[in-house]
Amino acid sequence: MYKLTENSIQKLSDGISIPQDANNRDYQQFLKDVKVNSISIVTGADIIAPDYVALRTGADGYASTGDQLGMIAVGGTTHADHVAAVKTAFPKSNIGGTTIAAIPSWVQTAADELLFSEQLVAYKNADDRLAQYIVSAGRAEVTATRVIGQDPVLDSDGLPTYTEAGVAITTDITETYVSVTAIAAVDPTVEYVTEAITGNTTSTIENPLITYDVLARTAAQVIVDATPQPVIDHI
């Protein structure tokens, strides 16, 4: 549980004071806790309302002793009127007290931003994982073409040709290269030897590489499916 104060956040379990600083480790933990448990774990700051004594003796209350003596010296009802006005403004019925302020919007906003950033990272990692080839199927070789130079275009006499602006006319020299290498599919099963005192036994099991690949892809797909559309659109 956390308690907001005027200038910081108090962790009630140990009383530490946490600054609202994105680089502070305790502040980041505070946001994570709010993200997981909602703002129900946060209590607003105390709003302390002063009682009539504090108000009457405060800046808006009685004039200074010197000023009051001046009022008395003037005579008349000036001083009595001043005292009466202060008592009316701050009656004895005003006993003060403490109330709890509402949770400021920045708490939920900061927790939402943390959740968004975590979902964004998780989605990118999951999407990258799904983009990898399926080990049980392997990967086919992919080729592409690139320009490696130019040859002049020759006329019927075997001479270079030019545009009206005097620029030599050329044609691209290209080559085909392997942009993605082929990877063979792994064997669907492997032999597994179980050692025992009575002798070893051999069994056929699914290739662990395939098992791991399927589990990893399934977990990645779950993350992708659960990612909110605004997070996906942010990429």
N, C-alpha and C positions, 0 to 999 in steps of 0.2 A: 504494500500500500504506500501511496505517496501523498504528501501534503504540499500544496503550492503556498509559497510565501511571497512577499512583495518583490523580492529580487532573486529568488532561487526556488529549488524543488527540494523538499525534505523527504528522505527515505525513512519511513517510520520504523522499520525493523531495526535499524542501527543508528538512526538520527543523523546520518551524514547529510551535508548540504550539497546539492548538485547544481552547478551553473547551467544555464541554458546555452550550452556551447556545443556545436556539432562535433568538435574535435575531442570532447570529453567522453571517456569510456563509460562512465556512470550515466551520463545523459543518453548515450546510445542504448544502454540497457533499459533505461526508463522508457524510451520509445518502443523498444521491442516488447516490453511488458504490456504497454498500452495496446500495441498492435495485437497481441495474443489475447489479452483479457478484456479489452475495451476500456473506455475512460471511467468505468465503474470503480477502478482501483485508485482513482485520483480524487482528492478532496480539494475544493477551492480554497483560496486564501481567506483568512479571517478578516472581517470588516468590523473594526472596533468603533462603536459610536460612543463619544464621550458623554458623561452625565452632566447635569446642570451645573455642578460645582466647577468642573473643568471648563465648561463653556462660558460661565460668568467671569471666570478669571483668565480666560484666554484672550486672544487678539481682538475678538469681536465683542468682548464683555466689558467689564468696568474699565473706565479710563485709569490712567496711572495715578498714583497717589498725589503727585504734584498737580495734575490737571484737576483732580477732585478738590484739592485745597483751593485751587483758583476759583472753581465754581462756588465753593462755600464763601470765599471772600467777596465775590460779586453780590452774594445775597439773593434773596428771592427764592424761587422754586427750582432754579437751574439744576442744583445738585440732586434734589429730591426727584425731579423729573427724570434725570439720567439714571438714577438707581432704579426707579420704578420701570423705566423702559427696558433695562437689562433684565430685570426679574420677569417682566412680561414675555420678553423674547426667549428666555431660557427658564421655564417654570420648573419647580421641584418635581413635577411629575415626570420630567425627562431624566430617567435613571440610567440611561446609556445601555450598553450591552454589546454582545458580539454575535454577528451573523456570518454565514458562510457564503462567499461569492460564487457565482456560477463558474464553471470550467471555461476558460477562454478558448476561443476557436483554434488557436495555434496548436494546442495539444493534439487534437484529432487530425488537423492538417499535417503536422509533422509525422505522426504515426502512419497516416495514409501514404505520405511520400516515401517513407521507409519501406512500406509494403510494396509499393509500386516498383521501387528500384530493385527489391529482392525478386519480385516476380519477373521483371525484365531480364535480369541475369539468368534466372532459372530457365526462362523460355528460350533464350539464346543458346544456352548449353544443351537443352533438350532438342532444339531444332537442329543444332550441329550434329548431335548424336544420331538423329534419324536420317540425316543426310549421308551418313557413312554407309558403305556398301554392306549388304547382308552376307555374312561369312559363309552361310550354307549355299549361297548362289554364286559367290565370287564376284569379280568385276571385269567387265569387258574392256578391252583396249579402246581408247578414244584418240582419234587423230584430228589434226587441224592443219590449216594451210597458213603460211606467213610469207610476207614479201621479204626477199633477201637482197634485192637489187633491181636495176633496170637495164634493159637492152634497147639500143636505138632502133627505131622503125626505119627500114631501108626502102628506098624507091626501087624501080625496075632496073636501075643501073647499079644497084648495090650501094648507093650513097645515103647518108642520113637525111631524114626529112625534117622540115621545120615548119612552125606555125607562121602566120603572117607577121607576128611580132618578133620572129627570129628565135623562138624557143624550140629546142630540139624535142621532137616527138619520141616518146619512149614507151615501152611496154614492161610491165612488172615481171620480174623473175621470182618465182615462188618455189617453196619447198613444202613438203608434207612432213609433219613431225608428230611424235606421240605426246599428246597433252595429258593423257591419263594412262598410266601403265595398267596392264591386265594383272589380276590376282586370281589365282585358281580357287575354286570352291574347296573347302576343307572336307575331309571324309565325314560322312554322316554319323558313323559310329566308330568307337575305338574298343579295343580289348582292355578289360580291367582285371587285374590280378589281385585276388584276395589271399593274403598269406595267413596260414593257420598251422597249428602244431600237427594236425592230422594231414596236412598237405595243402598245397595251393589250389585255388579254383579260379577259373577264368570265365568271365561273363562279358557279354557285349552290352555296352551302354551308349547313350547318345554322346556325341563328341562334346566335351565340356566347353569348347570354344563356341559351339552353337548354342548350348544352354545359356551361357553367360550373355551372348549376343541377344538372344530372345528376351531375357530378363531385362537387360539394359534398355532395349528398344521399347519394351512394354512400359517400363517406368518413365521413359522420356515421353511417350505418347500420352500417358496420364497427365503429366505436367502441361503439355501442349493443350490438351483438351480442357484443362481447368483454368488456363490463363484467360483473364478478361480481355475482351476485344480492344479496349483502349490501350492496353499494354502492347498487344500485337501491332496495333496501328502506329505505335510510337517508333517502331523500328524502321 
